[in-house]
Amino acid sequence: MFVGYISSAAVSLNPSGRLYNQKMEELLDYVEWKKLSNVTKDKLISYYETKYRGKYFEEDNLLADMNESLRTKVPFLRRFEDDGRDEIFFNRIATVLHARYYIAGDFITQQGDSGLDMFFIVSGKLNVFVNNHKVVSLYDGAYIGEVALISKVLRTATVQAAMPSVLYRLTYSDFHTVINEFPDMKLRIDKLAREGKKMVREAEEGVFSKYK
């Protein structure tokens, strides 16, 4: 009885670790049953290690951290109304985020593809390529794809995970559903979209006149 009590206490003190170990055991059993290759096995293990990071995934904690990150690190999401609704706005944005997990070599975006969402880096490293040339590496707290969130455009760069990475995805549809509840943000985003389209149009006209 004493041993059973101690075991139960240990489990209750570390439920996340217990659930993580259970998930990994299930994964290894599945790999063995399916007779998957070592390459596939390594990819699956890397994916699950990225998702659970040694403990059962606690999304509520990550969402709380993301709420603060949205508030301080994403300029176009700042509000200036001083109407006491900032907390509501950022909570609404945080609740429509979707967690995504990538291992080294995975592509997040491809240059030339249509873009309808943006991504926030919770942890990891992403490499950004333009015309097959690496231009920058991005780390925790950075974000990509904000232009696609404002107006539907083609991706201007290819983004690839350089190591296991955890990202949050915000879709065009979810974002515009939220800002429709906040007239000041809707007006601001609509203005940014018009300015962006104007810049693209002027750039295209400049290229056309150059080769006319």
Disulfide bonds with the S-S distance in Angstrom:
none
